[in-house]
Structure formats: structure tokens, C-alpha cells
């Protein structure tokens, strides 16, 4: 991992505007030299949907955009550290609010041109919206929080330390409940924590990216995976409208626009201060083109985002036009307090069982990588991303190592308030892992469900997941077919637990993909990335 930024605090914790399904490439990696007519852009991956518009723009202007996609957190860190100097001409994230608050990043931000916008709102299934009386009625965050606390509906939301949509929702509901005319501060956050706990008690699905969240909702709504259905999503308006337009939902989502305000992404295409004259000219020509009325309408039609140029009318999809923009906290202590309260007090705590390959093939660098990856989650990784992905107060973590047979599971429960002693125990356990023996993947995964059963029965109100990491193919015990055949006999409460599989070494991508699909989980690829980075990425889904 890259070195941590000094003094940036938690202001960056919400910087992932859009997340790829795999670990992000290093923003500092070479991307090719500067070229006339080419704009090298470091961007949030949600902007992949702009490619048709940019292809047409290239024909009209002669300017080609070469994207490198990254999480905004990683991108902003690289920006502030100077790792992108000379490698990119521009950055394009959902918002510049976060890097603009960091002096070393802000000084590298040049001319900023807003291209489009999308507010973060609530989307509910049509039946749920009608049941709540919100189908044809504007309601405020207070009423939404009240009904959430009554468990009148459930929803999915991205992790606010991984995705801008999740953090924007957290800021929006906190600011609205606090009734703050200015950006919410630490004292106001404490005052509304009980209401925030009510609101987030209804969150039933977490994700590290807006894209995966919408896909998971669709799969659950249509019965394609065993996870419990949820009534709606908090996401970008553009994502919700795109889901409706795709026609793959059993019923369209009703978009609920909180009457007391939203937080909006405004997508500024931002020239870097060290960009050369050719890049400056390319940036000017491209942004001028993207802001013409015809192209603004094309962006609206293609991406379901709102135009930002005056005089370009919203079409009929955008039923609410008088949105109130809520103030956004820029002060470090406010962001710190908000995220700390969310993870350590407000949201439902997590439970994760790690099924860890310690077979003989893990000898050497591989077992060292596993020890380091787990130790990083205890706070040993002091990088910016590492600080925000470690195990937290109230969390329950179970380790189940395996080789020829499943090992002995060990569960760690981190106390509320001061988890340091528990974190130290997990770190010591990780450092004590030793390799040897064969590879019994599916016997060990079956054992994981047995271990989970009493834990879930004793405390069902947790975000629960299994992480399966292996560096090889199954060589001992039952195989994938036997596991699949026995999966139907697993209790329903356990079948809903997603399994996040980690490809490492010579692990079978086909088999681990099938496990992730049948359990409603996701595959993460650590074959060309640091295992620690992958484990941290998974944290956004737990």
C-alpha cells in the first residue's frame, strides 16, 4: 500500500465515487506520454457509461480521452502524494469536495468544469412506496428515519468509507435531521445519533460500489440469489433511473426525493496544474463541447444524469426539479465524528468468518502476504485506505484456517468503545498462522456454516459474510458438486450469507465464481494485486 498522507484526517474517507469489481490499478502506474489531442484522465469507474458520449466527442473535437479508473480515495491519495504528477492531464471524480480540502491535493487541481449532476436519493419498489404512502408524496428524512426505525422498509446502501453515494447519504440524513443551516458539526452529530441509529437499523445490504449494489438488488428482487430481498436502495438518481430503464426489475423503483434536501454529485472534469499546453487546449475544447445543449441532452439520455447548463430542460424522467442542496461538512472533526459514529455506534455491526488456506503451497511469500493482510485489518496498515478498513468496535471476527482438513475456529468479539485489546489478539493470531498439508476447500466451507449457525442464532442482527481465500484447487475431501448438492440443506438463515471468494495463486476462478454466484457473493482477484488491498476492498461489502 502507498504511504499514508500526513494530517489529512478522515476527510477523505468517502472518496470512492465509483468502484470497479476488481482492485483498482495503481494510479501512479505509467499510462503513456503526453500526446497532442489526447487527454489522460484519472477517473471514477462509474464514468464508463460516458464512453459513447466521449466517442462522439472525439469525432467532433479530435480529442481522445484515455481513462484510468480508480477509487477516488486511492486517486486523491495519489494526487496529494504527487504520484500522478506528469502521468495524467486531468481528474474526473463525482465531486472535488474531498481533495479540495487537502492542501497537497488541492494545489494540484486546476480549472474545474462541471459536466453533469446526480443527487443521492432513495429508490423503493413500487409496492413499498405505495404501502408507505410515498408514491405521490414528498417526505423528509425525519419521516424516512422514523419508518426505517419501525422496520417498515429495508434498503441497501454503499459503505460510506468506500463509495461517495453512501457517504453522501450519510451526510444528507445527518444534516437534515440536525436541521443544520450550515454543515453538520460534531456536536450536532452526537445529538442526532439516536435518530441515525433508527434510520440505519433498516439497512439490510452493504456494498463497496454503487454498481454492485444495484446488481445485488436486482438479483435478490428477481430471486436469482438466496439473499433476503430488500425494499429499496439509496443510490445516485442516475443509477436508479438506469435500473428502471433496463427493464430487469420485477417492478420499477419509485424515486423518493427527500423534501429537506439531498447531496449531489457534480462531476467536475478538472485539469491538473502541471498539465502542458496541449492538454490545456484539449481540456478546453472537450469541456466546451460537453457543455453544448445538444451534448448535455445526449448525456441526460445516455447516463440519466442531469444537465448543468442553464436552459437545457430536464425531461419527463426527472419528476422533481426543485431539489434543496444540503451543506457538506469540510471540517476534519465533523467528518471524523460522522464516520466514527456510523461505524462504531450507528450501523448494525458486522460478523465475518474467514476461511483461510494454510496449505503447503502457501509457504514463503504467500503465507507472509496472508499474515500481513490480516494484520493490516487490525490497524497495522497505516496507509489512508488501511486506516478506514480495519476491524471496528462491536465487530465479530472468526478465523477458520484449513489445509488437509478444516482447522480449529477462533472467534474474536471486539468490544464497543475500545477494541484495541481485541485487535491485538487478532494480529497475534494472524502472525501465528503456519502453512502445511493439503487443500480441503469445500469441507472447510461446509464447516464454516456449522460454525456460523450458533453465532447467527445468538445474535442475528448483524451484517454477516464469509470470506473464502485459497491459492489452489481443491485436493482433499468433498468437491464442488458435493458442496452444491448439500447447500440446499443449509438452514435458510445461513444460505443468505454471501461468500466473498478470493482468487490467489493457482485458485480455480471457475469454481470460486460458482460459489460466489450461488451464495449471492462476489469474486475478488488477488492474483495481480496485493492480498492486503483485496481484503480491504472486501470490507466495503461487510
C-alpha positions as CSV (number, residue, x, y, z in Angstrom):
1,X,0.0,0.0,0.0
2,X,1.1,3.5,-0.6
3,X,2.3,5.6,2.4
4,X,-0.3,7.4,4.4
5,X,-1.0,11.1,4.0
6,X,0.0,13.1,7.0
7,X,-2.7,15.2,8.5
8,X,-5.4,14.6,6.1
9,X,-7.7,13.1,8.7
10,X,-10.9,11.4,7.8
11,X,-12.0,14.0,5.3
12,X,-11.0,11.5,2.6
13,X,-13.0,8.6,3.9
14,X,-15.8,8.9,1.5
15,X,-13.8,9.3,-1.7
16,X,-14.8,6.3,-3.8
17,X,-17.1,7.8,-6.4
18,X,-17.5,4.7,-8.3
19,X,-15.8,1.3,-7.7
20,X,-14.7,-1.4,-10.1
21,X,-15.3,-5.0,-9.4
22,X,-11.6,-5.7,-9.0
23,X,-8.9,-4.0,-7.0
24,X,-8.0,-0.6,-8.5
25,X,-4.9,-0.3,-10.6
26,X,-2.2,1.9,-9.1
27,X,-2.9,5.5,-10.2
28,X,0.8,6.1,-10.3
29,X,1.5,3.3,-12.9
30,X,2.7,4.5,-16.3
31,X,-0.1,5.4,-18.7
32,X,1.9,6.7,-21.7
33,X,3.5,10.1,-22.6
34,X,1.5,13.2,-23.2
35,X,0.2,13.5,-26.8
36,X,-1.5,16.3,-28.7
37,X,-5.2,15.6,-28.9
38,X,-5.2,13.1,-26.0
39,X,-6.4,13.8,-22.5
40,X,-5.1,11.3,-19.9
41,X,-7.8,11.2,-17.2
42,X,-7.8,9.6,-13.8
43,X,-11.5,8.9,-13.1
44,X,-14.1,7.2,-11.0
45,X,-15.1,4.0,-12.8
46,X,-18.8,4.9,-12.9
47,X,-17.8,7.2,-15.8
48,X,-17.5,4.1,-18.1
49,X,-21.1,5.0,-19.1
50,X,-19.8,8.2,-20.7
51,X,-17.8,6.3,-23.3
52,X,-20.4,6.6,-26.1
53,X,-20.6,10.4,-25.5
54,X,-16.9,10.7,-25.5
55,X,-16.6,8.6,-28.7
56,X,-18.8,11.1,-30.4
57,X,-16.9,14.0,-28.8
58,X,-13.7,12.6,-30.3
59,X,-15.2,12.8,-33.8
60,X,-16.4,16.3,-33.2
61,X,-13.4,17.8,-31.5
62,X,-10.4,15.5,-32.3
63,X,-9.9,15.0,-28.5
64,X,-9.5,11.4,-27.3
65,X,-10.0,10.6,-23.6
66,X,-7.7,7.9,-22.2
67,X,-9.3,6.8,-18.9
68,X,-7.5,5.1,-16.0
69,X,-10.2,4.1,-13.5
70,X,-9.6,4.2,-9.8
71,X,-11.4,4.7,-6.5
72,X,-11.5,8.3,-5.6
73,X,-9.9,7.6,-2.2
74,X,-6.9,6.0,-3.9
75,X,-6.9,8.7,-6.6
76,X,-7.0,11.5,-4.1
77,X,-4.2,9.9,-2.1
78,X,-2.0,9.6,-5.2
79,X,-2.9,13.1,-6.1
80,X,-1.8,14.5,-2.8
81,X,1.3,12.4,-2.7
82,X,2.4,13.7,-6.1
83,X,2.3,10.2,-7.6
84,X,0.3,11.3,-10.6
85,X,2.4,14.3,-11.5
86,X,3.2,14.2,-15.1
87,X,1.3,11.0,-15.7
88,X,-2.2,12.5,-16.1
89,X,-3.6,15.7,-17.5
90,X,-6.9,15.7,-15.6
91,X,-9.0,14.0,-12.9
92,X,-12.7,13.3,-13.1
93,X,-14.5,12.3,-9.9
94,X,-18.0,12.6,-8.7
95,X,-17.0,15.6,-6.7
96,X,-13.9,17.6,-5.8
97,X,-15.1,18.4,-2.3
98,X,-12.7,16.0,-0.7
99,X,-9.4,16.5,-2.5
100,X,-10.1,20.3,-2.4
101,X,-10.0,20.1,1.4
102,X,-6.4,18.6,1.4
103,X,-3.8,21.2,0.7
104,X,-1.4,18.9,-1.1
105,X,-4.2,17.6,-3.3
106,X,-5.9,21.0,-3.8
107,X,-2.8,22.7,-5.1
108,X,-2.8,20.2,-8.0
109,X,-6.4,20.9,-9.0
110,X,-6.6,23.5,-11.8
111,X,-9.5,24.6,-14.0
112,X,-12.7,22.7,-12.9
113,X,-15.6,22.4,-15.3
114,X,-18.9,20.8,-14.1
115,X,-20.3,18.5,-16.7
116,X,-23.4,16.9,-15.2
117,X,-25.0,16.1,-11.9
118,X,-26.9,13.4,-10.0
119,X,-28.4,13.6,-6.4
120,X,-28.2,10.8,-4.0
121,X,-31.8,9.7,-3.2
122,X,-34.0,6.8,-2.1
123,X,-35.5,4.3,-4.5
124,X,-38.2,2.0,-3.3
125,X,-40.1,-0.8,-5.0
126,X,-43.5,0.4,-6.2
127,X,-45.4,-1.7,-3.7
128,X,-43.2,-0.5,-0.8
129,X,-43.7,3.2,-1.8
130,X,-47.5,2.7,-2.0
131,X,-47.6,0.9,1.3
132,X,-45.7,3.8,3.0
133,X,-47.8,6.4,1.2
134,X,-44.8,7.9,-0.5
135,X,-45.6,7.1,-4.1
136,X,-47.1,10.6,-4.7
137,X,-45.9,12.5,-1.7
138,X,-42.7,14.3,-0.7
139,X,-41.4,13.3,2.7
140,X,-38.4,14.5,4.7
141,X,-35.5,12.5,6.1
142,X,-37.1,12.6,9.6
143,X,-40.2,10.6,8.4
144,X,-38.0,8.3,6.4
145,X,-35.8,7.7,9.5
146,X,-38.9,7.1,11.6
147,X,-40.3,4.5,9.3
148,X,-36.9,2.8,9.0
149,X,-36.7,2.6,12.8
150,X,-40.1,0.8,12.7
151,X,-38.7,-1.6,10.2
152,X,-41.4,-0.6,7.8
153,X,-39.0,-1.0,4.9
154,X,-35.4,-2.2,4.3
155,X,-32.8,-0.8,2.0
156,X,-29.3,-1.3,0.6
157,X,-26.6,1.4,0.7
158,X,-22.9,1.6,-0.1
159,X,-20.3,1.7,2.6
160,X,-19.5,5.4,3.2
161,X,-15.8,4.7,3.5
162,X,-15.9,3.1,0.1
163,X,-18.4,4.9,-2.0
164,X,-19.4,8.5,-2.5
165,X,-23.1,7.6,-2.8
166,X,-23.0,6.1,0.7
167,X,-21.2,8.9,2.3
168,X,-23.5,11.5,0.6
169,X,-26.5,9.7,2.0
170,X,-24.9,9.7,5.5
171,X,-24.2,13.4,5.2
172,X,-27.6,14.1,3.9
173,X,-29.6,12.4,6.5
174,X,-27.4,13.7,9.4
175,X,-27.6,17.3,8.1
176,X,-31.3,17.1,7.6
177,X,-32.0,15.5,11.0
178,X,-29.8,18.1,12.7
179,X,-31.7,20.9,11.0
180,X,-28.3,22.5,10.3
181,X,-28.3,25.5,8.2
182,X,-24.6,25.1,8.0
183,X,-22.5,21.9,7.6
184,X,-23.2,19.5,10.4
185,X,-20.6,19.5,13.2
186,X,-19.5,17.0,15.8
187,X,-21.9,18.2,18.5
188,X,-24.9,18.0,16.1
189,X,-23.9,14.5,15.1
190,X,-24.0,13.4,18.7
191,X,-27.4,14.9,19.2
192,X,-29.0,13.1,16.3
193,X,-27.2,9.8,16.8
194,X,-30.4,8.1,18.2
195,X,-32.3,9.1,15.0
196,X,-29.5,8.0,12.8
197,X,-29.4,4.6,14.6
198,X,-33.1,4.2,13.8
199,X,-32.5,5.1,10.2
200,X,-29.6,2.7,9.7
201,X,-31.3,-0.1,11.6
202,X,-33.2,-0.7,8.3
203,X,-30.1,-1.1,6.2
204,X,-30.1,-4.7,5.1
205,X,-27.4,-4.7,2.3
206,X,-24.0,-3.1,2.1
207,X,-21.6,-2.8,-0.8
208,X,-18.4,-1.3,-1.8
209,X,-19.7,0.2,-5.0
210,X,-22.9,1.6,-6.4
211,X,-22.8,-0.7,-9.4
212,X,-22.6,-3.9,-7.4
213,X,-25.3,-2.7,-5.0
214,X,-27.8,-2.2,-7.8
215,X,-26.9,-5.6,-9.3
216,X,-27.3,-7.3,-6.0
217,X,-30.7,-5.6,-5.5
218,X,-31.8,-6.8,-8.9
219,X,-30.7,-10.4,-8.3
220,X,-32.4,-10.5,-5.0
221,X,-35.6,-8.9,-6.3
222,X,-35.8,-11.5,-9.1
223,X,-34.9,-14.4,-6.9
224,X,-31.5,-15.1,-8.6
225,X,-29.6,-15.4,-5.4
226,X,-30.5,-16.6,-1.9
227,X,-30.1,-13.3,-0.1
228,X,-33.1,-11.7,1.6
229,X,-35.0,-9.2,-0.6
230,X,-34.8,-5.6,0.3
231,X,-37.4,-2.9,-0.4
232,X,-35.1,-0.3,-1.9
233,X,-31.8,1.4,-2.4
234,X,-30.1,4.6,-1.5
235,X,-28.1,5.5,-4.6
236,X,-27.5,8.0,-7.3
237,X,-30.6,9.1,-9.1
238,X,-28.9,8.2,-12.3
239,X,-28.3,4.6,-11.1
240,X,-32.0,4.2,-10.0
241,X,-33.3,5.6,-13.3
242,X,-30.9,3.4,-15.3
243,X,-32.2,0.3,-13.4
244,X,-35.7,1.2,-14.4
245,X,-34.7,1.9,-18.0
246,X,-33.0,-1.5,-18.2
247,X,-36.4,-3.2,-17.6
248,X,-34.9,-6.1,-15.5
249,X,-36.7,-5.4,-12.2
250,X,-40.0,-7.2,-11.3
251,X,-41.4,-3.7,-10.8
252,X,-39.8,-0.2,-11.3
253,X,-38.3,1.7,-8.5
254,X,-40.2,4.8,-7.2
255,X,-37.7,7.5,-6.6
256,X,-38.2,9.3,-3.3
257,X,-36.7,12.8,-3.2
258,X,-36.4,14.0,0.5
259,X,-38.1,17.3,0.8
260,X,-35.5,18.7,3.2
261,X,-32.6,18.1,0.8
262,X,-30.0,15.9,-0.9
263,X,-26.3,15.8,-1.6
264,X,-25.5,16.0,-5.3
265,X,-22.5,14.8,-7.3
266,X,-21.5,17.4,-9.9
267,X,-18.7,15.6,-11.8
268,X,-16.2,18.3,-12.5
269,X,-13.7,17.5,-15.2
270,X,-10.6,19.0,-13.6
271,X,-7.4,20.0,-15.3
272,X,-4.2,19.4,-13.3
273,X,-2.0,22.3,-12.6
274,X,1.1,20.7,-14.2
275,X,-0.7,19.9,-17.4
276,X,1.0,21.0,-20.6
277,X,-0.3,23.5,-23.2
278,X,-1.7,20.7,-25.4
279,X,-3.6,19.2,-22.6
280,X,-5.0,22.6,-21.6
281,X,-6.2,23.2,-25.1
282,X,-7.7,19.7,-25.2
283,X,-9.5,20.2,-21.9
284,X,-10.9,23.5,-23.0
285,X,-12.2,22.1,-26.3
286,X,-13.6,19.0,-24.8
287,X,-15.4,20.7,-21.9
288,X,-16.8,23.4,-24.2
289,X,-18.2,20.6,-26.4
290,X,-19.6,18.6,-23.5
291,X,-21.5,21.6,-22.2
292,X,-23.2,22.4,-25.5
293,X,-27.0,22.0,-25.3
294,X,-27.2,19.1,-27.7
295,X,-24.4,17.1,-25.9
296,X,-25.9,17.9,-22.5
297,X,-29.2,16.4,-23.7
298,X,-27.2,13.4,-25.0
299,X,-25.6,12.9,-21.6
300,X,-29.0,13.1,-20.0
301,X,-30.4,10.4,-22.4
302,X,-27.4,8.2,-22.2
303,X,-26.4,8.3,-18.5
304,X,-29.6,9.5,-16.7
305,X,-27.6,12.4,-15.1
306,X,-28.9,15.9,-15.0
307,X,-27.6,18.7,-17.3
308,X,-25.7,21.5,-15.7
309,X,-26.1,24.1,-18.4
310,X,-28.9,26.7,-17.9
311,X,-31.6,26.4,-20.5
312,X,-31.3,22.7,-21.0
313,X,-34.7,21.4,-19.8
314,X,-35.0,18.2,-17.8
315,X,-37.0,15.5,-19.5
316,X,-40.0,13.7,-18.0
317,X,-37.9,11.1,-16.1
318,X,-36.9,13.8,-13.6
319,X,-40.1,14.2,-11.8
320,X,-38.7,16.5,-9.1
321,X,-36.8,19.6,-10.1
322,X,-36.7,21.8,-7.0
323,X,-34.1,19.9,-5.1
324,X,-32.6,21.5,-1.9
325,X,-28.8,21.0,-1.7
326,X,-27.7,20.2,1.9
327,X,-24.5,21.7,3.2
328,X,-21.5,19.4,3.2
329,X,-19.0,19.2,6.1
330,X,-15.5,20.0,5.1
331,X,-14.0,20.2,8.6
332,X,-11.9,17.3,9.6
333,X,-13.5,16.9,13.1
334,X,-17.0,16.8,11.6
335,X,-16.2,14.1,9.0
336,X,-14.3,12.2,11.6
337,X,-17.2,12.3,14.1
338,X,-19.7,11.3,11.5
339,X,-17.8,8.3,10.2
340,X,-16.7,7.2,13.6
341,X,-20.3,7.3,14.9
342,X,-21.5,5.4,11.8
343,X,-19.1,2.5,12.1
344,X,-18.8,2.3,15.9
345,X,-22.2,3.2,17.1
346,X,-24.9,3.7,14.5
347,X,-24.9,1.0,11.8
348,X,-25.6,-2.7,12.6
349,X,-22.3,-4.4,13.5
350,X,-20.6,-6.9,11.2
351,X,-19.8,-10.6,11.6
352,X,-17.3,-12.2,9.3
353,X,-15.9,-15.7,9.1
354,X,-12.6,-16.0,7.2
355,X,-11.9,-19.4,5.7
356,X,-8.1,-19.3,5.2
357,X,-6.0,-21.6,3.1
358,X,-2.8,-22.5,5.1
359,X,-1.9,-25.5,2.9
360,X,1.7,-26.3,1.9
361,X,1.5,-24.3,-1.3
362,X,1.1,-21.1,0.8
363,X,4.7,-21.4,2.0
364,X,7.0,-18.4,1.7
365,X,5.7,-15.1,0.4
366,X,2.1,-16.3,0.2
367,X,1.7,-17.1,3.9
368,X,3.6,-13.9,4.7
369,X,1.1,-12.0,2.5
370,X,-1.8,-13.6,4.3
371,X,-0.4,-12.7,7.7
372,X,0.2,-9.1,6.6
373,X,-3.2,-8.7,5.1
374,X,-4.9,-9.8,8.3
375,X,-2.6,-7.7,10.4
376,X,-3.4,-4.7,8.2
377,X,-7.1,-5.0,9.2
378,X,-6.1,-4.7,12.8
379,X,-4.6,-1.2,12.3
380,X,-1.0,-2.3,11.3
381,X,-1.5,-0.8,7.9
382,X,-1.2,3.0,8.5
383,X,-2.0,4.0,4.9
384,X,-5.0,6.2,4.2
385,X,-7.2,3.3,2.9
386,X,-5.9,1.0,5.5
387,X,-7.0,3.3,8.4
388,X,-10.6,3.2,7.2
389,X,-10.9,-0.5,6.5
390,X,-9.7,-2.0,9.8
391,X,-11.9,-4.1,12.1
392,X,-14.2,-1.9,14.3
393,X,-15.9,-1.7,17.6
394,X,-18.7,-4.3,18.1
395,X,-17.4,-6.5,15.3
396,X,-17.3,-10.3,15.5
397,X,-14.5,-12.0,13.6
398,X,-14.0,-15.7,13.2
399,X,-10.8,-17.3,11.8
400,X,-11.1,-20.8,10.3
401,X,-7.7,-21.9,8.8
402,X,-7.6,-25.1,6.7
403,X,-5.3,-27.4,4.9
404,X,-6.0,-31.2,4.5
405,X,-8.9,-30.7,6.9
406,X,-10.7,-27.7,8.5
407,X,-8.7,-26.3,11.4
408,X,-10.0,-25.1,14.8
409,X,-12.1,-21.9,14.5
410,X,-11.5,-19.0,16.8
411,X,-13.9,-16.1,17.3
412,X,-12.9,-12.6,18.4
413,X,-15.5,-10.1,19.5
414,X,-14.3,-6.5,19.6
415,X,-15.9,-4.5,22.5
416,X,-17.7,-1.2,21.9
417,X,-15.6,1.8,22.7
418,X,-12.0,0.5,22.9
419,X,-11.3,-2.5,20.6
420,X,-7.5,-2.3,20.9
421,X,-7.0,-5.4,23.0
422,X,-9.2,-7.5,20.7
423,X,-7.3,-6.1,17.6
424,X,-4.0,-7.1,19.2
425,X,-5.3,-10.6,19.7
426,X,-6.3,-10.9,16.1
427,X,-2.9,-9.6,15.0
428,X,-1.1,-12.1,17.2
429,X,-3.3,-14.9,15.8
430,X,-2.6,-13.8,12.2
431,X,1.2,-13.7,12.8
432,X,1.0,-17.2,14.2
433,X,-0.5,-18.8,11.1
434,X,1.6,-21.7,9.7
435,X,1.5,-23.5,6.4
436,X,1.5,-27.2,5.6
437,X,-0.7,-30.0,4.3
438,X,-3.3,-30.3,1.6
439,X,-6.3,-28.3,0.4
440,X,-9.8,-29.2,1.6
441,X,-11.7,-26.2,0.3
442,X,-15.3,-27.5,0.4
443,X,-15.1,-29.4,3.6
444,X,-13.8,-26.2,5.2
445,X,-16.6,-24.1,3.6
446,X,-19.2,-26.6,4.9
447,X,-17.5,-26.4,8.3
448,X,-17.9,-22.6,8.2
449,X,-21.6,-22.9,8.0
450,X,-21.6,-25.2,11.0
451,X,-19.5,-22.6,12.9
452,X,-21.8,-19.8,11.9
453,X,-25.1,-21.4,12.9
454,X,-24.9,-20.9,16.7
455,X,-23.4,-17.4,16.2
456,X,-26.2,-16.3,14.0
457,X,-28.8,-17.8,16.2
458,X,-27.4,-16.0,19.3
459,X,-27.2,-12.6,17.5
460,X,-29.0,-12.4,14.2
461,X,-28.9,-8.6,13.8
462,X,-25.5,-8.3,12.1
463,X,-24.2,-7.9,8.6
464,X,-22.8,-11.4,8.2
465,X,-20.5,-12.7,5.5
466,X,-17.9,-15.4,4.8
467,X,-14.6,-14.8,3.1
468,X,-13.0,-17.8,1.4
469,X,-9.4,-17.4,0.4
470,X,-7.4,-20.2,-1.3
471,X,-4.3,-20.3,-3.5
472,X,-5.0,-23.6,-5.1
473,X,-7.6,-26.1,-6.4
474,X,-9.4,-28.5,-4.1
475,X,-7.4,-31.6,-3.4
476,X,-8.9,-33.2,-0.3
477,X,-12.3,-34.1,0.9
478,X,-15.6,-33.3,-0.8
479,X,-15.7,-31.3,-4.1
480,X,-17.7,-28.5,-5.5
481,X,-20.5,-30.8,-6.7
482,X,-20.9,-32.3,-3.2
483,X,-21.0,-28.8,-1.7
484,X,-23.6,-27.7,-4.2
485,X,-25.7,-30.7,-3.5
486,X,-25.6,-30.2,0.2
487,X,-26.2,-26.4,0.1
488,X,-30.0,-26.9,-0.1
489,X,-29.9,-28.5,3.4
490,X,-28.2,-25.5,4.9
491,X,-30.7,-23.6,7.1
492,X,-32.3,-20.7,5.3
493,X,-30.8,-18.1,7.6
494,X,-27.3,-19.3,6.7
495,X,-28.0,-19.7,2.9
496,X,-28.5,-15.9,2.8
497,X,-24.9,-15.3,3.9
498,X,-22.8,-14.2,0.9
499,X,-19.5,-15.8,0.3
500,X,-16.8,-13.5,-1.0
501,X,-14.2,-15.6,-2.7
502,X,-10.6,-14.5,-3.2
503,X,-8.6,-15.8,-6.1
504,X,-4.9,-16.2,-5.1
505,X,-2.1,-18.1,-6.7
506,X,-3.5,-21.0,-8.7
507,X,-7.0,-20.9,-7.2
508,X,-9.8,-22.0,-9.6
509,X,-11.6,-19.0,-10.9
510,X,-14.4,-21.1,-12.4
511,X,-15.2,-22.9,-9.1
512,X,-14.8,-19.9,-6.8
513,X,-17.0,-17.9,-9.2
514,X,-19.7,-20.6,-8.9
515,X,-19.5,-20.4,-5.1
516,X,-19.8,-16.6,-5.1
517,X,-22.8,-16.7,-7.5
518,X,-24.8,-19.4,-5.7
519,X,-24.4,-17.6,-2.4
520,X,-25.0,-14.1,-3.6
521,X,-21.4,-13.1,-3.0
522,X,-18.6,-11.8,-5.2
523,X,-15.2,-12.8,-6.6
524,X,-12.2,-10.7,-5.8
525,X,-9.0,-11.2,-7.7
526,X,-5.7,-11.1,-5.8
527,X,-3.6,-12.8,-8.5
528,X,-2.3,-9.4,-9.7
529,X,-2.8,-7.3,-6.7
530,X,-1.7,-7.2,-3.1
531,X,-3.7,-9.5,-0.9
532,X,-4.0,-6.8,1.7
533,X,-5.6,-4.4,-0.8
534,X,-8.2,-7.1,-1.7
535,X,-9.1,-7.8,1.9
536,X,-9.5,-4.1,2.4
537,X,-11.8,-3.8,-0.6
538,X,-14.0,-6.6,0.7
539,X,-14.5,-4.6,3.9
540,X,-16.9,-2.3,1.9
541,X,-19.3,-5.3,1.5
542,X,-19.3,-6.4,5.1
